[in-house]
Amino acid sequence: MIERFAQRLATQLASEKDAAGIVAFRVLIGLVACVSALRFLAYGWVDQMFVQPRFFFTYWFAPFVEPLGRTGMHSVFWTMAAAGLLVAVGLFYRAAIITLFATITYVQLLDVTNYLNHYYLLSLLTLLLAFMPLGRAYGLDGLIAVRRGREAKRTTVPALCYALLAFQVGTVYTYAGVAKITPDWLLHAQPLSIWLSSRASLPLVGSLLSHRWAPYLMSWAGCLFDLTIAWWLLYRRTRVPAFLVVIGFHAVTRALFPIGMFPFIMVAGATSFFSPSWPRRFLRLKALPAVPTKELVWQGRPWLKLGSAVIAGYVVLQALMPLRAFTYGDDVHWHEQGMRFSWRVMVREKNASVTYLIDDLDTGRTTEVSPRAYLDSRQLREFATQPDLILQLGQHIARERQARTGHSLRVRVDAIASLNGRRTARLIDPNVDLVQVADGLSKADWILPAPDAAPPVVRVLR
């Protein structure tokens, strides 16, 4: 029975649909990636983030990823921009989309302090697009192939392509909403109270944002939007008004908060829920004739079962990975374990200060070390709130000093933090020797529990 259901589902997902909608998605994602890379080059962010820093925070699962120097990093971003443009126009598509995925992923792995949810999403979307037959679908690859008489232009793609993209975008929205079901967000309107009170000077809307009810209204609206928008986009009758809400929502967040390309990526992603033929209707082009569905037969095709298993594995992984944040207990916004790759978008305002204490076990002396000696201002702001990064720098300092002095060292840290406007509290046990701590997926008992969940002390102006 399970096999019959799986085969029926596979047949539906393998049925051919108009490629127009996913081609529009391909164009939008390619252009977003191209513009994003050009922004990094134009604003000098490549040098600031990947050339000038003296220390880079690596992911525990990819410690071997390193920057390539100034010439190399500029080449990476120019390559990313060119690949995005080639993806948009459908030229050398397979090589271009793989290159785009590789460059985006490489850049994100260089320094953990650069992690942003939307660039992680862009990496996943380009990975999915790399396995889709989009080169000959309304692209220059198809036009060249037709003119050379080698093959016909592709006008359809499997329904699975649309399903995977909609699932990925819907997962982002849904888990972003789940992350907001907290007392801070719904009962105390934090961190929006903090953020909006600092924008009271904005023209026209500033006076409204400073009112007590404004952050509460926006907190509840944001939570409901994230939790339900994927379902409104799925339903044909509500799809158009829901898409208009998507545009309006992301336009407002883009105007109020410095969130880069995220709104553009999410607006582009919302089109994956549309009917495959929506660009034809929008441009008033001739409709594509319906393609009859053929029964998918698995017998004698082991590669088909393998492919289905890989796809199912990807879906399960993406559905379960954000849930790991709940397995550690306590407040994930405090200990940060499971925070990354879980679509917790704009749910915390956290400030911290860090001072390392280096105990020389040979001389008995204790020296204070400021992380400013190793990090730039952007890294300082990001790393101080994330215990695993505090650990990583502490161990780097120990290795550096041990290599220079040959002495046995113990590294402790005085780290205090404030979450969503609360009073500061110790983030890490000051008696723990960071040299002896191993980073990984297990619960970090060297991180102190979150302080008492009393209401935040920061309030809006009115």
C-alpha positions in Angstrom: 0.0 0.0 0.0 2.8 2.4 0.9 4.6 1.6 -2.3 1.4 2.2 -4.3 0.9 5.6 -2.7 4.6 6.5 -3.3 4.3 5.5 -6.9 1.1 7.5 -7.4 2.7 10.5 -5.7 5.8 10.1 -7.9 3.7 9.9 -11.0 2.0 13.2 -10.1 5.4 14.9 -9.3 6.9 13.6 -12.6 4.0 14.9 -14.7 5.0 17.7 -17.1 4.0 21.3 -16.3 4.5 24.5 -18.2 8.1 25.7 -17.7 7.2 29.4 -17.9 6.7 29.9 -14.2 9.9 28.3 -13.1 11.8 30.1 -15.8 10.6 33.4 -14.3 11.8 32.1 -11.0 15.2 31.3 -12.5 15.5 34.8 -14.0 14.6 36.4 -10.7 17.0 34.4 -8.6 19.8 34.8 -11.2 19.3 38.6 -11.1 19.1 38.8 -7.3 22.4 36.8 -7.1 24.1 39.0 -9.7 23.0 42.3 -8.0 24.0 41.0 -4.6 27.5 40.2 -5.8 27.8 43.6 -7.5 26.7 45.3 -4.3 29.5 43.6 -2.4 32.0 44.8 -4.9 30.6 48.3 -5.3 30.4 49.0 -1.5 33.8 47.6 -0.7 32.3 44.8 1.4 34.5 42.2 -0.2 37.6 43.8 1.3 35.9 44.7 4.6 34.5 41.2 5.2 36.9 38.8 3.5 40.3 40.5 3.0 40.9 42.9 5.9 39.9 40.8 9.0 42.9 39.2 10.8 40.8 36.2 12.0 37.9 34.3 10.5 35.4 32.2 12.4 35.0 28.8 10.8 32.1 26.4 11.0 33.0 23.3 13.1 32.0 21.1 10.1 34.1 23.1 7.6 37.2 24.3 9.3 39.2 23.9 6.1 37.4 26.8 4.2 39.7 29.8 3.9 39.6 33.1 2.0 41.7 33.4 -1.2 43.3 36.8 -0.7 42.2 40.1 -2.2 42.6 39.1 -5.9 41.0 35.7 -5.3 38.0 37.1 -3.4 37.3 39.8 -5.9 37.4 37.1 -8.6 35.0 35.0 -6.6 32.4 37.8 -6.5 32.9 38.7 -10.2 32.4 35.1 -11.0 29.2 35.0 -8.9 27.9 38.1 -10.6 28.6 36.6 -14.1 27.1 33.2 -13.1 23.9 34.9 -11.8 23.5 36.8 -15.1 24.1 33.6 -17.1 21.5 31.7 -15.1 19.0 34.5 -15.7 19.4 34.4 -19.5 19.8 30.6 -19.6 23.2 30.5 -21.2 25.6 27.6 -20.2 23.0 27.0 -17.6 24.2 23.9 -16.0 27.8 25.2 -15.5 26.5 28.6 -14.5 24.0 27.4 -11.8 26.6 25.0 -10.3 29.1 27.8 -10.2 26.6 30.1 -8.6 25.8 27.6 -5.9 29.5 26.9 -5.3 30.5 30.6 -5.0 27.5 31.5 -2.8 28.1 28.6 -0.5 31.9 29.1 -0.3 31.4 32.8 0.6 29.0 31.9 3.4 31.4 29.3 4.9 34.3 31.7 5.2 33.2 33.5 8.4 30.3 32.5 10.7 29.8 36.2 11.7 28.6 36.7 8.1 25.8 34.2 8.4 22.5 35.5 7.2 19.3 33.5 6.7 18.6 34.8 3.2 22.0 33.9 1.8 21.6 30.4 3.3 18.3 30.3 1.5 19.8 31.5 -1.7 22.4 28.7 -1.5 19.6 26.1 -1.1 17.6 27.5 -3.9 20.5 27.5 -6.3 21.3 23.9 -5.2 17.7 22.8 -6.1 17.9 24.7 -9.4 21.1 22.9 -10.3 19.2 19.6 -10.6 16.4 21.1 -12.7 16.3 20.9 -16.5 16.1 24.6 -17.1 18.9 25.3 -19.6 16.8 24.7 -22.7 13.6 26.1 -21.2 13.2 29.6 -22.7 16.8 30.3 -22.4 19.7 31.0 -24.8 20.9 27.4 -24.5 17.6 26.2 -25.9 17.6 28.9 -28.7 21.1 27.9 -29.7 20.2 24.2 -29.7 17.1 24.8 -31.9 19.0 26.9 -34.4 21.7 24.3 -34.7 19.0 21.7 -35.2 20.3 19.5 -32.4 17.1 19.3 -30.3 13.8 21.0 -29.7 13.2 23.8 -27.2 12.0 22.6 -23.9 8.6 24.0 -22.8 7.8 21.8 -19.8 9.4 20.6 -16.6 8.4 18.0 -14.0 5.9 19.2 -11.4 8.4 18.2 -8.8 10.4 21.3 -9.7 7.6 23.6 -8.5 6.8 21.4 -5.5 10.4 21.5 -4.2 10.8 25.3 -4.5 7.4 26.0 -2.9 8.3 23.6 -0.1 11.6 25.3 0.5 10.1 28.8 0.6 7.2 27.6 2.7 9.5 26.1 5.2 11.3 29.4 5.7 8.1 31.3 6.3 6.6 28.6 8.6 9.6 28.2 10.9 10.1 32.0 11.0 6.6 32.1 12.4 7.1 29.3 14.8 10.2 31.1 16.1 8.0 34.1 17.0 5.7 32.1 19.3 7.4 33.3 22.4 6.5 35.5 25.3 9.1 38.1 24.3 7.6 38.4 20.8 3.9 38.2 21.5 3.6 39.5 25.1 6.4 42.0 25.4 6.7 42.9 21.7 10.5 42.5 21.8 12.7 43.1 20.1 10.4 45.3 17.9 9.9 47.7 20.8 13.6 48.4 20.9 14.0 48.7 17.2 10.9 50.8 16.5 11.6 53.3 19.4 15.0 54.0 17.7 13.1 55.0 14.5 10.8 57.6 16.0 12.6 60.3 13.9 11.6 58.8 10.6 9.5 61.2 8.5 5.7 60.5 8.2 5.7 57.2 10.2 8.1 58.0 13.0 5.4 59.4 15.3 3.3 56.3 14.8 6.1 53.9 15.5 6.8 55.5 18.9 3.4 54.6 20.2 3.1 51.7 22.7 0.7 49.8 20.5 2.8 49.9 17.3 5.4 47.1 18.2 2.6 44.9 19.5 0.6 45.3 16.3 3.6 44.6 14.2 4.7 41.6 16.3 1.4 39.8 16.1 1.0 40.7 12.4 4.5 39.4 11.6 3.9 36.2 13.5 0.5 35.5 11.7 2.0 36.5 8.4 4.9 34.0 8.7 2.7 31.2 10.0 0.0 31.5 7.3 1.3 33.1 4.2 2.4 29.9 2.5 -1.1 28.5 2.8 -2.7 31.6 1.4 -0.2 31.4 -1.5 -1.1 27.7 -2.1 -4.8 28.4 -2.4 -5.7 29.6 -5.9 -8.4 32.0 -4.8 -6.3 33.9 -2.3 -3.0 33.7 -4.1 -3.1 37.1 -5.8 -4.0 39.1 -2.7 -1.6 37.1 -0.6 1.2 37.9 -3.1 0.3 41.6 -2.8 0.6 41.2 1.0 4.0 39.6 0.5 5.2 42.6 -1.5 3.8 45.0 1.0 5.2 43.2 4.1 8.7 43.0 2.7 8.6 46.6 1.4 7.8 47.7 4.9 10.5 45.6 6.5 13.0 46.7 3.9 12.2 50.4 4.7 12.4 50.0 8.4 15.3 47.6 8.9 18.7 47.0 7.2 18.0 43.5 5.9 19.8 43.6 2.5 18.5 41.4 -0.3 16.1 39.3 1.9 12.9 41.0 0.8 13.8 40.5 -2.9 14.7 36.8 -2.4 11.4 36.2 -0.6 9.2 38.0 -3.1 10.9 36.0 -5.9 10.4 32.8 -3.9 6.7 33.5 -3.5 6.3 33.1 -7.3 7.0 29.4 -6.9 3.5 29.0 -5.5 1.9 30.4 -8.6 0.4 28.4 -11.5 3.1 27.2 -13.8 1.6 29.3 -16.6 1.3 32.6 -14.8 3.9 34.5 -16.9 1.9 33.6 -20.0 -1.3 35.0 -18.6 0.6 38.1 -17.2 2.1 38.8 -20.7 -1.0 37.6 -22.5 0.8 34.9 -24.4 -0.7 31.8 -26.0 -1.4 29.1 -23.5 0.6 25.8 -23.7 -1.3 22.7 -24.6 -1.9 20.4 -21.6 0.5 17.5 -21.4 -1.1 14.2 -20.5 0.2 12.5 -17.4 1.9 9.1 -17.9 2.0 6.4 -15.3 5.5 6.2 -13.7 6.9 2.7 -13.6 9.6 1.9 -11.1 10.3 -1.6 -12.1 13.6 -2.0 -13.8 14.6 1.6 -12.9 16.7 1.5 -9.7 18.0 5.0 -10.4 14.4 6.3 -10.1 14.0 4.8 -6.7 17.4 6.2 -5.7 16.5 9.7 -6.9 13.2 9.5 -5.1 15.0 8.5 -1.9 17.5 11.4 -2.2 14.6 13.9 -2.8 12.7 12.5 0.2 15.9 12.7 2.3 16.3 16.4 1.4 12.7 17.2 2.3 13.0 15.4 5.6 16.3 17.1 6.4 14.9 20.6 5.7 11.8 19.9 7.7 13.7 18.5 10.8 16.8 20.7 10.9 15.1 23.8 12.4 13.6 21.6 15.1 17.0 20.8 16.6 16.8 24.3 18.3 14.1 22.8 20.6 16.2 19.8 21.6 18.7 21.8 23.7 16.2 23.2 26.2 16.3 26.6 27.8 16.2 29.7 25.5 17.8 29.2 22.1 18.1 32.9 21.7 20.4 32.9 24.8 22.6 29.8 24.2 22.4 30.0 20.4 22.7 26.3 19.9 20.5 25.4 16.9 20.0 29.1 16.1 21.7 29.0 12.7 20.0 27.2 9.7 16.6 27.2 11.6 15.0 30.3 10.0 14.8 32.4 13.2 14.5 35.7 11.4 14.8 38.9 13.4 13.7 37.4 16.7 16.3 38.8 19.1 18.2 41.9 20.1 21.3 40.8 21.9 24.3 42.8 23.2 27.3 41.5 24.9 30.9 42.3 26.1 33.7 39.8 26.2 37.1 39.8 28.0 39.4 36.8 28.0 41.5 35.9 31.1 44.7 34.0 30.2 46.1 32.0 33.1 49.8 31.1 32.6 50.1 27.9 34.6 53.9 28.1 34.5 54.3 31.6 35.9 51.0 31.9 37.8 50.2 35.2 36.1 46.7 36.1 34.7 46.4 38.5 31.8 43.4 40.2 30.4 43.0 40.1 26.6 40.5 42.1 24.6 39.0 40.5 21.5 39.6 43.9 19.8 43.2 42.8 19.2 41.9 40.1 16.8 38.6 41.3 15.4 37.2 44.3 13.5 34.1 46.2 14.8 31.6 44.1 12.8 33.0 40.8 14.0 33.1 42.1 17.6 29.4 43.0 17.4 28.4 39.6 16.0 30.8 37.2 17.9 30.2 38.5 21.4 26.6 37.2 21.5 27.4 33.7 20.2 29.0 31.3 22.7 30.5 29.0 20.1 32.4 31.9 18.5 33.6 33.1 21.9 35.0 29.6 22.4 36.6 29.5 19.0 38.5 32.8 19.5 39.5 31.8 23.0 41.1 28.6 21.7 42.8 30.5 18.9 44.3 32.9 21.5 45.5 30.0 23.5 47.2 28.3 20.5 48.8 31.6 19.5 50.3 32.3 22.9 51.4 28.7 23.6 53.3 28.7 20.3 55.0 32.0 21.3 55.8 31.3 24.9 55.8 27.5 25.1 53.9 27.8 28.4 50.8 25.8 29.5 47.8 28.1 29.5 44.2 28.1 30.7 41.7 30.4 29.0 38.7 31.7 30.8 36.2 34.3 29.7 34.2 37.1 31.3 31.2 37.3 29.0 28.0 39.2 29.9 25.0 39.6 27.6 21.6 41.3 27.5 18.7 39.7 25.6 15.8 41.8 24.3 16.4 44.7 26.6 16.8 42.7 29.9 19.5 43.4 32.4 22.9 41.9 31.6 23.8 38.5 32.9 26.8 36.1 32.6 26.6 34.1 29.4 29.5 31.7 30.0 30.7 30.0 33.1 33.8 32.1 34.0 35.5 29.1 35.7 35.6 26.9 32.6 38.8 26.4 30.8 37.9 27.0 27.1 41.0 25.1 26.0 39.5 21.9 27.3 36.0 22.5 25.6 35.1 20.7 22.4 32.6 22.4 20.1 30.0 20.3 18.3 26.3 19.3 18.3 26.1 18.2 21.9 24.5 20.4 24.6 27.1 23.0 25.9 27.1 22.8 29.7 29.7 25.6 29.8 27.0 28.1 28.7 25.1 29.4 31.7 21.3 29.1 31.8 19.3 32.1 30.5 18.5 34.6 33.3 15.1 34.9 34.8 12.5 35.5 32.1 11.3 38.8 33.7 9.8 41.3 31.3 12.4 43.4 29.4 13.2 46.7 31.0 13.3 48.6 27.7 10.0 50.2 26.7 8.9 52.4 23.8 8.6 56.1 24.2 4.8 56.4 24.6 
